[in-house]
């Protein structure tokens, strides 16, 4: 149950349960077999034997009482529970009854003032609208060109203890003129660490290209904390469960005693970790900034598509907003959603449908939709969108109209992302007519639809999906989740997009608004398209580069207080392991394109505790 509360996977929980039952059985056997190893006739032995028997009886009664009380509590809270249910299923339903089920909600969706009053740079601000104290993040300081608090090696080390994985300390050693990445030995090495390697490779190119005078053999050493991945892998999961507004880890001296952490990926929207700065995501976003730093050419991914099927953005030239198909369109992969920090499901057919409906009934599809609606709050957002689609298609059949929602999976998570249509994973769903799978659509076809949505995946966002849909002539319903990307700070609700809640509960309402307010909806769509056009120009991309790459890096570089070589060696020999090394070189020659960067740095998997 504890594992389910913490968001562990079903497979992991069931394995842990088997281990627990095995240990519990051994304990009971040991209790029942308490006896003296050799016969004795002394009074002392008799007393010991009597004591053991009493202890055994008490322990057995305690174990039986604990089991009975637990089962009674579960059956009281969840009357429909069956002994055949998996621990994961029972835990999920128990959480729902206890009101502990995690259903991440977005921040309140409304327009609010971006202006703040800074008070002596003490990282406390007051919102002009309501005078309620709020937290200023390091990102706020960077974008307002306010100096970050000074930090030292020790503070960077302390940040490693707040992360479960995918955190590195990047050090520049002027004696060797090399950047080296170090991994904390107490962290786990996971597949996502290769995104961290990619980020560090790109970061060393950016540092040398933007600040060549700072990284020379005559410069002082430099150290910074870097993490990467779909979202930050924080140790304090309980704080994230609570969806806390303020900092999770209070330290003496407040935020001024925290080292900045550059996270290449999605970050939490609320200021739970206010010293974490969102950086471009590894992949085309980060790589294109590196390319810009050396060539001053905008990547093809952010310029208009030169030809059908080519790289680039589709602006839907020649398409009129009023003539677009009035339907919410989405195609993507069946991914989990922030799975370390919630218990939301990618539903299993047997658990959700087969065990809850009569498949021989006159209309099993309607019964299946009803079951999915009943369990709607337990689903990941992409599956919630599938449920909305199934309901919309049923309504359209009755009114002989076009379904308002068309959200379907075009691929399945796995090697090569196999197609969803006809996939064995969905066969039982498709047999009853549940509309969860659809053929993939190229951007040229998707641009003909009036409404788009960027439903978040593993990290709570889509990384590349948002920008591509902003460029299209239709209106974007932007999925507001507990996480955000660096690019989201440049977008405004009701200016560039229409916001929708994390659970999509207000999507139909927002679609109805767009249908009854076509002029306002068209203006929002046009503003988004113009934003993406400007972003793809040299001037626009340079502004983005300065704001989201140059300013954060400069702020971190200026805030670091160099230490001694002795201090470095004393601390790092025991706690950290090197895993990537990036030598100096001609940046322009080394980084002609993404593939070259992969061979710049020497990389290896660290030996961890």
N, C-alpha and C positions, 0 to 999 in steps of 0.2 A: 504493500500500500504506500509505503514511504517512497518507493521508486516511482510509482505512478504520480504521486504528488509532485515529485521533482521533474517529471517529464521524460523519464526513461522510455525507451522503445518497448513495444510489447514483447519482442524476443528476449531482450535483456531482462525484463521483469520475470518472465516465465522461467528463465534459467536460474535467476536468483532464488525464485520460489522453490525450485527443485533442490537447490543447495541447502536452503533453509530447512526444508522438510527432512532432508537427509541428516543434517546436524541435530535437529530436534529429536529424530528417531534414535540416534546414537545416545543422546543425553538420557532419554527415557530408559533405554536398555541399560545404561550405566547405573541409573538410579535403582532399577529393579534388581540388578545383580550385585548390589552392595553386600558384601559379606567378608568375613575374616579370611585371610589367606591361609591360616594354620589354626588347628584346634587348640583351645586353651580352657582351663577350668577355673581360672581366677575370677574373683568378683569384678576386677577391673575390666576383664574381657566381656563379662556379662553386661556390665554397664555400657560399655562401648557398643555392644551388639544391640542393646535396647535403644541406645541413642541413634544408631544408624537406622534402625527400623522406624523410629519416630520421624527422623529426618526424611526418610524415603517416602513415608506416608504423606508428610506435609508437602513435599515437592510434587508428588503425583497429584494430590488434590489441587495444588496450586496450578499445575499444568492443565488439568481437566477444567478447573474453574475459569482459567484464562481463555481456553478454547471455547468453552460454552458461552462465556460473556461476549467474546468477540463475535461468534456466530449469531447470538441473540441480538447484538447491536446491529449487525449488518442486516439481518432479516427484518428488524424493526424499521431501519432506515430505508431499506430497499426490499419491500415485500416480494417483489417478483424475481429475486435472485435465485439462481439454481446452483446446486453443487457441481453441475457440469460446466458452469461458466468459468472462463479463465480468470486468474487473479487480476489481469489487466482490465478485463471487462467489469469485474466486481468493483475494483478500485475506482474506475471512471464513474460508475453509477453512484457509488458511495459519495464521491466528491460532489457530484451534482446535488444530492440530497443535503449535504452539509453546507452547500453554498460555497464550496472551495474550488469548483471547476473553473479552470482558467479560460476565459474568453477575452483575449486582448481587445481592448477598445481603443479607439483613437482619441486624440485630444478633442476638446470641443470644437466642432466645425463652425467657425464664424470668422468674420473679418475682425482683426484686432490691430492696434497700433504697433508699429515696429520701433517707435521711439522709446528710449529709455533715459533715465537720469543716472549718470554714474556718480557714485559717492566715494571720492578719494581713492579710486582704484582698489577698493576692498572687495571687489567681486560681488557686491550686493547691489541690486538695482531696484527701482520702483517703477512699475508700469504706470504710465501717465493716465491710462483709462480708469483704473480702479485703485491705484495706490497700494496694491497688495505687493509685498516683497516677493521678488523672484530671484532666481539664480542666474548670474551672468556666466556664460561658459567661456572656455578659452577660445572657441570659435568666434564668439562675440568680440573678444578683445582683438583677435587677429584682424577681423574685417573692419574694425573701427580704428585700426592702427594704434592700439594701445599696447604697451610693452607687456609681455608675459612675465609672471613672477620668476625670479631666478631659481634655478634648480641645479642639483649636484648629482654625482654618480650614485650616491646612496639613495637618493629619491627615485632614480631610474630603476634601481634594483628593487625597491619596495613595490613598484608597479608590477613587477614580474609576479609577485606573490598574490596579486589580485586576479590573475589570469589563469584559466585552466589549460590553455594551449595557444599556439599561434602568436606568441609574443616574442620579440627578439630585441636585443640591445645592439645597436649598430655603432661601431666605434671607428673613428678615423685615427690612425697611428701615423704621425708625421715622420717618425724614424724609418718607416718602411713605405710611406706614401700609399698605404692600402686601407680600404674599408673592410672590416670583418664583422660578420653577424654572429652573435652568441645567443644560445638557447638555454633557458633555465632548466637545470637537470630535474627539478621536481615536476615539471610540466609533462604532458603527454605529447608524443609525436603522432600526429594524425594526418590523413591524406590532405587536408586543407593547408598543411604547412607548405605545400608546394606553391600555393598562392602567395604565401609569405616570402618564399625565395624569389618569386617573380617580382614582387613589390620591392624587395631590397635591391635586386639587380637594377631595376628602373630608377630607384631612388638615388643610387650612387651616380648614375649618369646625370640625373637632374642636378645633384649637388655640385658636381664638377662643372657642368655647363653653365649654371646660373651664378655660382660663387667661386670662380676659378682662383681668385686671390685668397680665399679662406682656406683652401685645401691644397697646401704646398708643404714641402719638407721643412719650411721655416715657420709653419703655422702651429698654434697650440693644438693639443688633442681635442677631439670632439666626441660626444656620446649622446645618443637619443634613443627613446623607446619607440618601437614600431610594432604594430600588430596588423593582421590582415585576415580576410575570410568573409563569409557571407554576412556575419555580424560578430561583434566582440564576444569571445568565449570567456565570460567573467565567472569567477568563483562564486560570487554572491548571487546565487539564483533566487533566493528568497526575496531579495529586494526587487528583482525584476518581476517576480510573480505578483508582488503587491502593486506594481505599476506606480512606483513611488515618484513623487514630483521632485524631491530634493536629492542631494548626493547620497549614495548608498554607503560609502565608506567615510565616515567622519574622522578626520585626523586633527591632531593638535595643531593649532595655527590656521585651521581651515584650508581652503583651496590653495592659499598661497604656499602651502608646503607640499604641493603635488607637482610631480614632473609631468610635462605634456606627453601625450601618447598620440602619435599619428596612426590612425586606423585606415588602411586601404580597403574599403568596403563600406557596407551600411553600418550606421551607428544608431543608438537609441535616440528617439525623438525627444524624450524628456531628459532633464538634466541630472540623470542618475549618476553619470560619470562625466562631470563637466570639464575635466581636463583632457577628454578625448576629442580629437579634431578629425572630422570626416575628410578623407582624402579620396582622390579618384580611384575607382574600382580597378583591380588588376584585370587586364584584358584591353579591349580597344580604347576605353577611356584613358587609362594610365599610359598606355603605349603611344597614343596619339599626342599626349602632352610631351612625352619624351621626344618624339619626332619633331614636334614644334620647337622644342628648346634647341635643337641642333640645325634644323633646316628652315624654320619659319614658314613651313607649308602646312596647310590644314589637311588632315587625313581625309581620304575619300569617304569614310564612314559618316562624316559630318557635313559633306557637301551634297548638292543635288545629284541624284542618281544619273550617271551619264547615259545609260541605256537600260532597257528592261532586263532585269535579272542581274544587273551589275551592283557593285557596292554603292552605298550612299542612301540618302534620305529621299522618300517619295513624297513630293508636295502635291501630287494630284493635279498637275497642270491641266487646265481645261475643264476641270470638274467644278460644278456649281454646288454650293452647300445645300440649296433647296432641292436639288435633284438627287442627292445621295440617298441610299437605302436607309429608311428610318428604323434601325435595329442596332442594339448593342452587340458588337462583335468581339470575340476573344478566342484565340487559339494558343495553346501552349502545352507545357508538360505537367503531368500529375506529380507535383513535388510536395513534400511536407512544408510546414510553415512554422518557422522559429521553434523547431521541435524540442530544443533544450529547455525552453522557457514556457511551454504550455502543454496541455494534454489533448490538443485537438486531433481529430482522426482523419485519416484517409480511409473511408469505411470499407470493411470487408463484407462481401456479399453474404456469406453464411451468417455472420453475426447480426447484420442489419436487416437483411431481407428474408433469407431462407427460413430463419428461425422465428419470423414474426408475421408472415403472411401465408395465406393458402394459395399456393402456386396453381392450383386447379380451379380457382375462383373465376368468375366471369370476366373480371377486369383486374388482373394482378398488377398491371402497371399503375393504375390509380391507387391501389393499396400500397404499392412500393413508394410512390410519391408521398403518400400520407405518412408513412413511417419515417421517411427522410425529413419531412417537414417537422415531425415530432422531435427528431433528434438534431435539428438544424444547428443548434448552438454548440454541438459537439464536433462539428466538422471544420476542417481547414477552409479558408475563404474560397479557394478554387472549387472545392466540392460544393460549397454553399452557392456559388455561381451556377454550377450544374443543376442544383435543385431549382433555382430560379428559372433556369431554361426549361426544365421539365414542366414546371407549372405554367410558364408562358405558352408553351406549345399546346398544353391542354386547353387553355383559355382561347387560343387562336382557332382551335378546331371548332369550338362552340360558336365563335363569331365569324368564322371564315375570313380571318385576317392574318397578317404577318405577325409572328411572335415578336414581342418587343425585345426579348433577350435571346442571344445565341452564343452562349459560353460553353465551349466543349474542349475536351482534351484532344490534341492532335498527335501527342507522343507520350511515351511512358518513360519514367526514370529508369536509367540503365545504360549500359554500354551502347553508344550510338543512338540513344533515344529512339527506340523502335516505334513505329507508327501505332497509334491507338486503335484505329479502325481495324477490326478483325483480330486484334490481339487476344490471346487466350486469357489474359488477366481480366478482360471485360466481357468474355463470351456470355456468362450467365446474365449479366446486366442487359446485354444486347438481345438475349433470347426473350426477355419480357418487354422489350421495346424501350428500355430506359435510355434517353438520349444523352449519353455522356461522352461519346467519341465522335469526332468530326475530322474530315480531311484537312490537312494543313493548307494555309493560304499564303501565297506570296504577297508582299506589301502592296504590289500594284492592284491586287484584287481587294485587299482589306481597305485600301484608300477610298473605295467606292461606297463605304458604309458611313452613315452619319454619326454614329456614336461608338466610341472606343473605351476600353477600360484596361488598366495596367495592374492586374491582380498580382500581389506579391507572392513570392515563392519561398525558398529555403531561408533567405535572409530577411524576409518581410517586404522586399522590393523586387524590381525586375531588372535593375542595372541598365540594360540596353533598351528594354521595351518602352519606357516612358518617353525618351527623346524621339524615337521613331514615330510614335503615335501623336506626339505634339506637332510634328511636321505635317501630318496629313490634314486634308481640308475639313475633316469631321471634328466633333467635340470630344475632348477627353474627360472621362470620369476618372479622376485620380484617386487611387486606393490609399487612404490615410491609415497607416499601420503604426505599431510601436517603434518602427525604425524608419530611417530616411537616408538618402544619398546626398553627396555634396551638391549635386545639381539642383536638388529640391529647394535649397535656400534661395535660388534665383527665381523661383516660380511663386506666383501669388494666386490664392483661391479666388474664384469668380473673376479673375483677370486672364489667367492662362488655362485654367481647368475648373471643373465643377467637382468639389470634394465628395467622397462617399466614405461611410464608416468602414472600419476594419471587417465587420461581419456582413457587409453589403446589405444591411437591413433597410437602408434608405435608398437603395439603387432605383427601385421602381418609382419612388416618389420623385427622385431627381430626373429620371427620364420623362415623367409626366410634366415636370416643370419645363424641361427643354422643349417639349412638344407644344406647350401652351405659351412659351416665350421665345419664339424662333429668332427674333431680332437680337435679343440679348445673347442667346446661345451662339448665334453666328459670330457676333463680335468677339466672344471669348475664343472661339475656334480660330478666328483670324489673328488674334493677338498671339496665340500659341504658335501658329505657323510663322508669323513674323519673327518671333523670338528665335525660332530655330534657323530661319534664314540668316539672321544677324549673327548667330553663333557660328555659322559656317563661313563667315567672312574673315579675312585676316585681322581686321580691327576688333571684331567681336570675339574671336578666339583668343587674341592677345589679352583682352580684358579678362576673360575667363581664366586664362593661364596665370595672370598676375594675382587675381583674387583667390584662386583655389590651389595654387602651387607655390608661387613666389612668396606671397605674404606669410602663409603658414611656416614654410621652411625658414624664412628670415627670422620670424618671431622665435622659433625654437633655437636657431643658431645663436641669436643675440642673448637668449635667456640662460644659456649654459655657462656654468662656472667651472673651468677646467680644474682637474685634480692632479695628483702626482702619479708617476709610474708605479711607485711603491704601493700606493693605495689600490691601484688597479690590480696589480698582481696578487696582492693579499686577498682581495675579495673574490676574484674570478677563478682562481685555481680550484676552489672547492665547489662552487655553486653553478658555474656556467661552462658550456661546451661550445666551441666554435663549430659552425656548420656551413658558412659561406664566406668566400674571400674574393674581393673585387679589386684588382690592381689598377694602377693608373694607365692612361693611354690616350690616344687622340680620340676624343669623344665623337667628332664628326665622322671619323673612319669606322669607329667601333659600332656606331649606331646608325646604320643606313636604314634599317627597318627592323621589325619586331624579331625576326628569326635570328638576327645577328646578336641581339642582346642575350639570348639564351646561352650563348657560348662565351660571354664576357667573363663571367664569374665562375670560380671553382666551387662546386657544391657537393655536399655529402650529408648523409643522415647522421645526426649526432648520437653519441653513446650517452644514454640517460640513466638516471637512477631507477 
